Amino acid sequence: MDLKKTDAPTTTLTYNRNQIDAPTDNIYEAISVIAKRAEQINTDIRRELVDKLEEFATYNDSLEEIFENKEQIEVSKFYEKLPKPHALAVKEWLEGKIYHRNTEENTQE
């Protein structure tokens, strides 16, 4: 996922309920799928951020050597300005980019 090219909203939006539950015909199931995808996105973003911040980590115990690192601040600001994981997940859901299936329907046949 390319976070720089995403056009997911950074503010709160009201979505049409019928669009959200159209693929599943069940709003609760749709929200459950979106929530699971949001957790995956959040984990990926967090892992990426930690990896980038590890480059700036200093392992000294001296408090006197703490200083501001401008690159570290820029990386942090970039991730703070990103759309929230749930907004990215809803955007993917509405565009049909999330694969889902109901395993209960397959076992009953």
C-alpha positions in Angstrom: 0.0 0.0 0.0 1.4 3.4 -1.0 0.5 5.8 1.8 1.7 8.8 -0.1 -0.8 8.3 -3.0 -3.9 7.5 -0.9 -6.8 9.8 -1.2 -8.7 8.6 1.8 -10.2 11.4 3.9 -8.4 12.7 6.9 -11.6 14.0 8.5 -14.8 12.4 9.5 -17.3 11.6 6.8 -20.8 10.3 6.7 -21.2 7.3 4.4 -24.3 5.9 2.9 -25.3 2.9 4.9 -26.5 1.1 1.7 -23.1 1.5 0.1 -21.4 0.0 3.1 -23.5 -3.1 3.5 -24.2 -3.7 -0.2 -21.5 -6.4 -0.7 -22.6 -8.4 2.4 -26.3 -7.4 2.8 -25.5 -7.1 6.5 -24.1 -3.9 8.1 -22.6 -5.7 11.1 -20.7 -8.1 8.9 -19.5 -5.3 6.7 -18.3 -3.3 9.7 -16.6 -6.4 11.1 -14.6 -6.9 7.8 -13.7 -3.2 7.7 -12.5 -3.3 11.3 -10.3 -6.4 10.7 -8.8 -4.6 7.6 -8.2 -1.5 9.7 -6.3 -3.5 12.3 -4.1 -5.0 9.5 -3.4 -1.5 8.1 -2.6 -0.2 11.6 -0.2 -3.0 12.2 1.6 -2.3 8.8 1.8 1.4 9.5 3.1 0.9 13.0 5.7 -1.6 11.9 6.9 0.7 9.1 7.1 3.7 11.5 9.0 1.7 14.1 11.5 0.6 11.4 12.1 4.1 10.3 12.5 5.5 13.8 14.9 2.7 14.7 17.4 4.4 12.4 17.4 7.4 14.7 17.6 5.5 18.0 20.5 6.2 20.2 21.4 3.8 23.0 23.1 6.1 25.4 22.0 6.6 28.9 23.3 10.1 29.1 20.5 12.7 29.2 23.0 15.4 28.2 23.3 14.0 24.7 19.6 14.2 23.8 19.1 16.5 20.8 16.4 17.2 18.2 16.8 15.3 15.0 15.0 17.1 12.2 14.7 14.0 10.0 13.0 12.1 12.9 10.6 15.0 13.4 9.7 15.0 9.7 9.1 11.2 9.7 6.8 11.6 12.7 4.9 14.5 11.2 4.4 12.5 8.0 2.8 9.6 9.9 0.7 12.0 12.0 -0.8 13.6 8.9 -1.8 10.2 7.3 -5.5 9.2 7.2 -6.5 7.0 10.0 -6.5 3.2 9.4 -10.3 3.0 9.6 -10.6 5.7 6.9 -8.2 3.7 4.6 -10.1 0.5 5.3 -13.5 2.1 4.4 -12.0 3.5 1.2 -10.7 0.1 0.2 -14.1 -1.5 1.1 -16.1 1.0 -1.0 -13.7 0.5 -3.9 -14.1 -3.3 -3.7 -10.4 -3.9 -2.9 -11.1 -6.1 0.2 -11.7 -9.8 -0.4 -14.1 -11.4 2.1 -16.2 -14.5 2.3 -18.6 -16.0 4.7 -17.3 -19.3 5.9 -20.6 -20.3 7.5 -22.4 -20.3 4.1 -19.7 -22.6 2.6 -19.9 -25.2 5.4 -23.7 -25.5 5.3 -23.8 -26.7 1.7 
